[in-house]
Amino acid sequence: MSRDQDNHYDPELFDGPDQHDQALSDLFVPQLFREALERAELTQSDLARRTGLKKDAISRYANGRTPIPDHKLIAIAQALGTQPSKIVPKRRNLDGIPPRRPDDPAFTIRPSPEPGLVRLEISADIELEVATKIVAMMSRKKPHDEDDD
């Protein structure tokens, strides 16, 4: 491997923990974060404004001093016009999860230990009928339709 290759990380060639050590993956996060900022032509301050995160938090994430929580990584990736795994390779399971918007009900979507699934946590005041339908969908049963009685 040439010296130039040692200093550059290609996420297309490195698939994260499935193929390589997770600690090694973490070493590339600051580089990938900076590259994503450059591609988006944003500063850390711009990114903080777009995501609603504090600039000092963005700085800690960009320098690799603090791991990026899942929900914040999703918001950061969207603001940078990329996928979360292009910033943190071992978080490929977050690709495609939409970020929360300010007017969304209080919920959290996180990766599940089960491949192909996510963990959804909802904390919101909603109508009983809507809650019943959600529970029915999650338990894979049809909701009770009162017209069938």
VENWO-V786953 format. One record per pair of residues at least 24 apart in sequence whose ideal C-beta (glycine too) atoms are under 7 Angstrom apart, sorted by sequence separation. I is the first residue (numbers start at 1). J is the second residue. D is the distance in whole Angstrom. If there is no record, write none. Layout:
BEGIN
i-><I;I>
j-><J;J>
d-><D;D>
END
This chain:
BEGIN
i-><51;70;75;51;74;33;34;51;33;47;50;71;30;47;30;30;29;71;42;40;70;40;70;37;36;36;36;36;32;33;32;29;29;28;25;25;22;16;17;11;15;16;11;14;16;11>
j-><75;94;99;76;99;61;62;79;62;76;79;100;62;79;63;64;64;108;80;80;110;81;111;80;80;82;86;87;86;87;87;87;88;89;89;90;90;89;90;85;89;90;86;89;92;89>
d-><5;6;5;6;5;6;6;5;5;7;4;7;6;6;6;4;5;6;7;4;5;6;7;7;5;5;6;6;7;5;5;7;6;7;5;5;5;4;5;7;7;4;5;6;6;6>
END
